[in-house]
Amino acid sequence: MKLSLGALQYFWPRETTLAFYREAAHWPVDIIYLGETVCSKRRELGTEDWLELARELAGSGKQVVLSSLALIEAESELGVLERLVADGGFWLEANDLSAVQVCRNAGLPFVAGPTLNVYNHDALAMLMEDGLRRWVPGVEQGHQLVTELRDALVEGGRTMPELEVIAWGRLPLSFSARCFTARALDVPKDRCGFRCIDYPDGLPLATREGESFLRINGIQVQGEEITDLGPELPELRALGVDVLRIYPQATGCREVVEHFDLARTSPVAPPRLGARNGYWHGEPGMRAGHSQPALADPAG
């Protein structure tokens, strides 16, 4: 199985972002996703900056995929997407059907991201006709649904595209036109001051009882727990998973990558460093009273 770095979900300062990817160029990952997927107002890196970074990483031997916004709301955002596609040198991760349309018109292969909402084999087959080459199931789509979809494709005489699953990271649960970070800090969305840059791993949200619950990340809401499918690697191999996705985090990401790099070549399932992903097993995503293991962030 290959390893991928999913697109950065958080808003980091420009130099922090560039330093992260300069280091990642030397990690044992095969695929790196680049770009803003959450909020178009996050402009520490512009379109040309992302393209330049993509060329540098591709020169180091990585496959680079440019990621689209999960929620495209304005003509200007569509224009950015068209400029990424016009470059022509990279696949696109389509997280919105507008991105699928742009890729189809340009004849560009694309990755169906986890927010594209593909729930049956007919939809997947249609997207394959449009240029889909790799599919990342949504966070709530577990082993059983993926198995059923794959079997239905095969029965219909089709071959399953590359399959990529989220193996590590906080799961992106929802997106909204409303900015939750701005609301939490009592500032207008249009004059937010880019306050989410102050929270490199998202803004923690607790229940009234004081228990950790969610992470607020601009217009995105994430699960609090860092989920880990490492112990399920034998199951993922049997399912035919091609790529394991690791979402970037502010600290300890290199150690996580090295952990999965060792695990993917070992016949023995690795110990769990993060939390169990209930969704993958057809269960609630977070169990009541379940606390995350202390080693979820190897760097502390």
VEXDREN-2710 file (C-alpha; in Angstrom, 1 decimal):
% VEXDREN-2710
k/r/px/py/pz
1/MET/0.0/0.0/0.0
2/LYS/1.0/3.6/-0.7
3/LEU/1.0/6.4/1.9
4/SER/-0.4/9.8/1.2
5/LEU/-0.5/13.1/3.1
6/GLY/-4.0/14.5/2.9
7/ALA/-4.4/18.2/2.2
8/LEU/-3.7/20.4/5.2
9/GLN/-7.0/21.1/6.9
10/TYR/-5.8/23.8/9.2
11/PHE/-4.7/27.4/8.6
12/TRP/-1.0/27.7/9.3
13/PRO/1.4/30.7/8.7
14/ARG/3.1/30.7/5.4
15/GLU/6.6/29.8/6.6
16/THR/5.2/27.1/8.8
17/THR/3.4/25.5/5.9
18/LEU/6.4/25.7/3.6
19/ALA/8.7/24.3/6.2
20/PHE/6.3/21.4/6.8
21/TYR/6.3/20.4/3.1
22/ARG/10.0/20.9/2.7
23/GLU/10.4/18.3/5.5
24/ALA/7.7/16.1/4.1
25/ALA/9.6/15.9/0.8
26/HIS/12.0/13.6/2.6
27/TRP/9.3/11.4/4.3
28/PRO/8.4/7.9/3.0
29/VAL/5.1/9.1/1.6
30/ASP/4.2/8.4/-2.0
31/ILE/1.4/11.0/-2.6
32/ILE/1.0/14.6/-1.3
33/TYR/-2.2/16.5/-1.6
34/LEU/-1.8/20.3/-1.7
35/GLY/-4.2/23.2/-1.5
36/GLU/-7.0/24.8/0.6
37/THR/-10.0/22.6/1.2
38/VAL/-11.8/24.5/3.9
39/CYS/-12.0/28.3/3.4
40/SER/-11.0/30.4/0.4
41/LYS/-10.2/33.4/2.7
42/ARG/-7.1/31.5/3.9
43/ARG/-4.5/33.1/1.6
44/GLU/-1.2/32.7/3.3
45/LEU/-0.4/30.8/0.1
46/GLY/-1.9/31.9/-3.1
47/THR/-2.7/29.8/-6.2
48/GLU/0.8/30.3/-7.7
49/ASP/2.4/29.5/-4.4
50/TRP/0.6/26.1/-4.3
51/LEU/1.6/25.4/-7.9
52/GLU/5.2/26.2/-7.3
53/LEU/5.2/24.0/-4.2
54/ALA/3.6/21.2/-6.2
55/ARG/6.4/21.4/-8.8
56/GLU/9.1/21.3/-6.1
57/LEU/7.5/18.2/-4.5
58/ALA/7.0/16.5/-7.8
59/GLY/10.6/17.0/-8.5
60/SER/11.4/15.1/-5.3
61/GLY/9.6/12.0/-6.7
62/LYS/6.2/12.4/-5.0
63/GLN/2.9/12.2/-6.8
64/VAL/1.3/15.6/-6.2
65/VAL/-2.5/16.1/-6.3
66/LEU/-4.1/19.6/-6.0
67/SER/-7.1/19.6/-3.8
68/SER/-10.3/21.7/-4.3
69/LEU/-12.5/23.4/-1.7
70/ALA/-15.2/21.1/-0.2
71/LEU/-17.8/23.9/-0.5
72/ILE/-17.5/26.1/-3.6
73/GLU/-19.8/29.1/-3.1
74/ALA/-18.5/31.9/-5.4
75/GLU/-17.5/32.5/-9.0
76/SER/-14.0/33.6/-7.8
77/GLU/-13.5/30.2/-6.1
78/LEU/-14.5/28.4/-9.3
79/GLY/-12.0/30.6/-11.1
80/VAL/-9.2/29.5/-8.8
81/LEU/-10.1/25.9/-9.5
82/GLU/-10.0/26.5/-13.3
83/ARG/-6.5/28.0/-13.0
84/LEU/-5.3/24.9/-11.1
85/VAL/-6.7/22.7/-13.8
86/ALA/-5.4/24.9/-16.6
87/ASP/-1.8/24.2/-15.3
88/GLY/-2.4/20.7/-16.6
89/GLY/0.5/19.0/-14.8
90/PHE/-1.3/17.5/-11.8
91/TRP/-4.4/15.5/-10.9
92/LEU/-7.1/17.2/-8.9
93/GLU/-8.8/16.0/-5.8
94/ALA/-12.4/17.0/-6.4
95/ASN/-14.2/17.6/-3.2
96/ASP/-17.2/19.3/-4.8
97/LEU/-19.1/18.4/-7.9
98/SER/-18.1/21.7/-9.5
99/ALA/-14.6/20.4/-9.5
100/VAL/-15.7/17.2/-11.2
101/GLN/-17.3/19.3/-13.9
102/VAL/-14.2/21.4/-14.5
103/CYS/-12.0/18.2/-14.6
104/ARG/-14.4/16.5/-17.0
105/ASN/-14.4/19.5/-19.4
106/ALA/-10.6/19.6/-19.3
107/GLY/-10.3/15.8/-19.7
108/LEU/-8.2/15.7/-16.5
109/PRO/-8.0/12.6/-14.3
110/PHE/-9.2/13.3/-10.7
111/VAL/-9.5/11.9/-7.2
112/ALA/-12.9/11.7/-5.7
113/GLY/-12.4/13.3/-2.3
114/PRO/-14.2/12.3/0.9
115/THR/-16.7/15.1/0.7
116/LEU/-18.0/14.2/-2.7
117/ASN/-20.7/11.9/-1.3
118/VAL/-20.5/8.7/-3.3
119/TYR/-22.8/6.2/-1.8
120/ASN/-23.5/3.6/-4.6
121/HIS/-21.7/1.8/-7.4
122/ASP/-23.8/3.6/-10.1
123/ALA/-22.6/7.0/-9.0
124/LEU/-19.0/5.7/-8.8
125/ALA/-19.3/4.2/-12.3
126/MET/-20.6/7.5/-13.7
127/LEU/-17.7/9.4/-12.1
128/MET/-15.2/6.9/-13.5
129/GLU/-16.6/7.8/-17.0
130/ASP/-15.9/11.4/-16.2
131/GLY/-12.2/10.7/-15.3
132/LEU/-12.2/9.4/-11.7
133/ARG/-9.0/7.4/-11.0
134/ARG/-9.0/7.2/-7.2
135/TRP/-11.8/7.2/-4.6
136/VAL/-11.6/8.3/-1.0
137/PRO/-14.7/7.2/0.8
138/GLY/-16.5/9.6/3.2
139/VAL/-15.6/9.4/6.9
140/GLU/-18.8/7.6/7.8
141/GLN/-18.4/4.9/5.0
142/GLY/-17.0/1.8/6.6
143/HIS/-15.8/-1.6/5.6
144/GLN/-19.2/-3.1/4.8
145/LEU/-20.4/-0.3/2.5
146/VAL/-17.1/-0.2/0.6
147/THR/-17.1/-3.9/0.2
148/GLU/-20.7/-3.9/-1.1
149/LEU/-19.9/-1.1/-3.5
150/ARG/-16.8/-2.9/-4.8
151/ASP/-18.6/-6.2/-5.3
152/ALA/-21.4/-4.4/-7.2
153/LEU/-18.9/-2.8/-9.5
154/VAL/-17.3/-6.1/-10.2
155/GLU/-20.6/-7.8/-10.9
156/GLY/-21.4/-5.1/-13.4
157/GLY/-18.2/-5.8/-15.2
158/ARG/-16.2/-2.8/-14.0
159/THR/-12.9/-2.6/-12.2
160/MET/-12.6/-0.8/-8.9
161/PRO/-10.6/2.4/-9.1
162/GLU/-7.8/3.0/-6.7
163/LEU/-9.1/3.0/-3.1
164/GLU/-7.7/5.4/-0.5
165/VAL/-8.9/5.4/3.1
166/ILE/-8.3/7.9/5.9
167/ALA/-5.9/5.9/8.2
168/TRP/-4.9/8.7/10.6
169/GLY/-6.2/12.1/11.6
170/ARG/-9.2/14.0/12.9
171/LEU/-12.2/13.2/10.7
172/PRO/-13.9/16.1/8.8
173/LEU/-17.5/15.6/9.9
174/SER/-19.3/18.6/8.3
175/PHE/-19.0/21.9/6.4
176/SER/-21.2/24.9/6.5
177/ALA/-21.5/28.4/5.0
178/ARG/-21.3/29.7/8.5
179/CYS/-17.8/30.0/10.1
180/PHE/-17.9/28.3/13.5
181/THR/-14.6/29.8/14.6
182/ALA/-15.8/33.3/14.0
183/ARG/-19.0/32.5/15.8
184/ALA/-17.2/31.0/18.8
185/LEU/-15.0/34.1/19.0
186/ASP/-17.9/36.5/18.5
187/VAL/-16.6/38.2/15.4
188/PRO/-18.3/38.6/12.0
189/LYS/-17.4/36.0/9.4
190/ASP/-16.5/38.8/6.8
191/ARG/-14.2/40.4/9.4
192/CYS/-12.9/37.4/11.1
193/GLY/-9.3/38.5/11.3
194/PHE/-8.3/35.0/10.2
195/ARG/-8.4/34.0/13.8
196/CYS/-8.3/30.3/13.0
197/ILE/-4.5/30.8/12.4
198/ASP/-4.3/30.8/16.2
199/TYR/-5.4/27.2/16.4
200/PRO/-3.0/25.0/14.4
201/ASP/-5.0/21.9/15.2
202/GLY/-8.4/23.5/15.4
203/LEU/-10.3/25.0/18.3
204/PRO/-11.3/22.4/20.9
205/LEU/-15.0/22.2/21.8
206/ALA/-16.1/20.5/25.0
207/THR/-19.5/19.4/26.2
208/ARG/-21.2/21.1/29.1
209/GLU/-19.8/18.4/31.3
210/GLY/-16.3/19.4/30.3
211/GLU/-15.6/16.4/28.1
212/SER/-13.7/16.8/24.8
213/PHE/-16.1/16.5/21.9
214/LEU/-15.3/18.3/18.6
215/ARG/-12.8/20.5/16.9
216/ILE/-13.9/23.7/15.2
217/ASN/-11.9/24.6/12.1
218/GLY/-13.4/27.6/10.3
219/ILE/-16.5/26.4/8.4
220/GLN/-15.5/22.8/9.1
221/VAL/-16.3/20.7/12.2
222/GLN/-14.0/17.8/13.0
223/GLY/-14.1/14.9/15.5
224/GLU/-12.0/15.5/18.5
225/GLU/-10.3/12.2/18.4
226/ILE/-7.4/11.4/16.1
227/THR/-8.5/8.1/14.6
228/ASP/-6.1/5.4/13.7
229/LEU/-6.7/2.5/11.3
230/GLY/-3.3/1.0/11.9
231/PRO/-4.5/-2.1/13.7
232/GLU/-6.9/-2.8/10.8
233/LEU/-4.1/-3.0/8.2
234/PRO/-4.6/-6.7/7.6
235/GLU/-8.3/-6.0/6.9
236/LEU/-7.5/-3.1/4.6
237/ARG/-5.1/-5.3/2.6
238/ALA/-7.7/-7.9/2.2
239/LEU/-10.2/-5.3/1.0
240/GLY/-7.7/-4.1/-1.6
241/VAL/-7.0/-0.7/-0.2
242/ASP/-4.3/1.0/-2.3
243/VAL/-3.5/4.1/-0.4
244/LEU/-3.5/5.0/3.3
245/ARG/-4.2/8.7/4.0
246/ILE/-2.5/10.5/6.9
247/TYR/-3.9/14.0/7.7
248/PRO/-1.2/16.6/8.7
249/GLN/-1.1/17.7/12.3
250/ALA/0.9/20.5/14.0
251/THR/3.4/18.2/15.8
252/GLY/4.5/14.6/15.4
253/CYS/3.5/14.0/11.8
254/ARG/6.8/12.6/10.7
255/GLU/6.7/10.0/13.5
256/VAL/3.2/9.0/12.4
257/VAL/4.4/8.6/8.8
258/GLU/7.3/6.5/9.9
259/HIS/5.0/4.4/12.0
260/PHE/2.7/3.6/9.1
261/ASP/5.7/3.1/6.7
262/LEU/6.9/0.3/9.0
263/ALA/3.4/-1.1/9.5
264/ARG/2.6/-1.3/5.8
265/THR/5.5/-3.7/5.2
266/SER/5.0/-5.8/8.3
267/PRO/2.8/-8.9/8.5
268/VAL/1.9/-8.0/12.1
269/ALA/-0.7/-5.3/12.8
270/PRO/0.8/-2.3/14.6
271/PRO/-0.4/-1.2/18.0
272/ARG/-3.1/1.5/18.1
273/LEU/-1.6/5.0/18.7
274/GLY/-4.8/7.0/18.1
275/ALA/-8.5/6.3/18.7
276/ARG/-10.6/3.5/17.2
277/ASN/-12.6/4.6/14.2
278/GLY/-16.1/3.4/15.0
279/TYR/-17.4/4.4/11.6
280/TRP/-15.2/1.9/9.8
281/HIS/-16.8/-0.9/11.9
282/GLY/-20.3/0.3/11.4
283/GLU/-20.5/1.7/14.8
284/PRO/-20.8/5.3/16.3
285/GLY/-17.8/7.4/15.4
286/MET/-17.1/8.1/19.1
287/ARG/-18.1/5.9/22.0
288/ALA/-19.5/7.5/25.1
289/GLY/-16.9/7.8/27.8
290/HIS/-14.1/6.8/25.5
291/SER/-10.9/8.7/26.0
292/GLN/-8.2/9.0/23.4
293/PRO/-4.9/7.1/24.1
294/ALA/-2.1/9.3/25.4
295/LEU/0.1/8.4/22.4
296/ALA/-2.3/9.9/19.8
297/ASP/0.3/12.7/19.3
298/PRO/3.7/11.0/19.3
299/ALA/5.5/14.3/19.7
300/GLY/3.4/15.3/22.7
END
